[in-house]
């Protein structure tokens, strides 16, 4: 191995605790070390497994459809005030599922509970 091929420590990344956790979580989700994840994102522009992303989108679509079915059933079967309460709760769940990132959705749900 030549000196140019040997990796050396380079401490240039300054992050908050939340940013570090987000990077570590993203690396873990991509089944990579933090080092490999950052290098892959920087050098290739992507390290997210596309199939996982597509599966998650499909699952969210199914969840939204099921929530819509429940809301429809509640509107036709429950009393007006009870139906309104359930519909509002279902809408809150749907809004959390539609957040741009899953971590934001989890934060939105936990902050309202």
Secondary structure, 3 states (H helix, E strand, C coil): CCCCCCCCCCCCCCCCHHHHHHHHHHHHHCCCCHHHHHHHHHHHCCCCCHHHHHHHHHHHHHHHHHHHHHHHHHHHHCCHHHHHHHHHHHHHHHHHHCCCCHHHHHHHHHHHC
